[in-house]
Amino acid sequence: MVIHTVASIKKDLAKENYGLLSNIKSEFEKESYIVLSSIYINSRTKIKYRCPYGHVHSIRWNKWQCGRRCLTCAIINNSGENNYNWKGGISCEPYCDIWLDKDFKK
């Protein structure tokens, strides 16, 4: 009777999927991303990466295939004037008189 531990099973899976990790790395490199992870087990495994602008995050392979990329870059590209709801800075004005009350903010 052979007893397998969770760690040994993950290690075996990582060895089996090493070729897949090299394919994943080549897909990331096509868009100038750098894969920092050295282990890939399955589709639930998060892959750590660095985007071309230096942000470090992790993503699942299936999310990458769906078109998701760097979260920080997405937020930056969708803030301020880049946001579809941008109305020329009027959102900075107080919409409610109670926001002017300093005691309310505490």
C-alpha positions in Angstrom: 0.0 0.0 0.0 1.5 3.3 -1.1 0.5 6.4 0.9 0.7 9.7 -1.1 0.9 13.0 0.7 -0.6 16.2 -0.8 2.9 17.6 -1.2 4.1 14.6 -3.2 1.0 14.6 -5.4 1.5 18.4 -6.2 5.1 17.8 -6.9 4.3 15.0 -9.4 1.6 17.1 -11.1 4.1 20.0 -11.4 6.6 17.7 -13.1 3.9 16.4 -15.5 2.8 20.0 -16.4 6.3 21.4 -16.8 6.0 21.3 -20.6 2.7 23.2 -20.3 4.4 25.9 -18.2 6.9 26.4 -20.9 4.1 26.9 -23.4 2.4 29.3 -21.0 5.7 31.2 -20.6 6.0 31.6 -24.4 2.4 33.0 -24.5 3.2 35.5 -21.8 6.5 36.5 -23.6 4.5 37.3 -26.8 3.1 40.3 -24.9 6.4 41.2 -23.1 5.2 39.7 -19.7 7.7 37.7 -17.6 6.5 34.6 -15.8 8.0 34.4 -12.3 6.3 31.1 -11.3 8.3 27.9 -11.6 5.4 25.5 -10.9 2.2 24.9 -12.7 -0.2 22.2 -11.4 -3.6 22.8 -13.0 -6.0 25.5 -14.2 -6.6 26.7 -10.6 -2.9 27.4 -10.2 -2.1 31.1 -10.1 0.8 32.1 -12.3 2.9 34.9 -10.9 4.1 37.4 -13.5 5.6 40.9 -14.1 4.0 43.1 -16.7 6.0 45.3 -19.1 5.5 48.2 -16.7 6.9 46.3 -13.7 3.7 45.5 -11.8 3.9 42.0 -10.2 0.6 40.1 -9.9 -0.7 36.5 -10.4 -3.4 35.2 -12.7 -4.9 31.9 -13.6 -4.1 30.6 -17.1 -7.8 30.5 -18.2 -8.2 34.2 -17.2 -5.2 35.0 -19.4 -6.7 33.1 -22.3 -9.9 35.1 -21.8 -8.0 38.3 -22.3 -7.3 39.5 -18.8 -3.9 41.1 -18.2 -2.3 43.2 -15.5 -4.8 44.4 -12.9 -2.8 47.6 -12.0 -2.5 48.6 -15.7 -6.3 48.0 -16.1 -7.1 50.3 -13.2 -4.7 53.0 -14.4 -6.1 52.8 -18.0 -9.7 53.1 -16.7 -9.2 56.0 -14.2 -9.8 59.6 -14.6 -10.2 60.9 -18.2 -9.9 57.3 -19.5 -13.1 56.2 -17.8 -16.2 56.1 -19.9 -18.1 57.9 -17.1 -15.7 60.8 -16.9 -17.5 64.1 -17.1 -14.7 66.6 -17.1 -13.9 66.5 -13.3 -17.4 67.3 -12.0 -17.3 64.2 -9.9 -15.0 66.0 -7.4 -17.8 68.3 -6.4 -19.8 67.4 -3.3 -23.1 65.8 -4.2 -24.5 66.0 -0.7 -24.4 68.8 1.8 -23.5 66.4 4.6 -20.2 65.7 3.0 -19.2 69.3 3.8 -19.8 68.6 7.5 -16.4 67.7 9.1 -18.0 66.1 12.1 -19.8 63.7 9.9 -16.5 62.5 8.3 -15.1 61.5 11.7 
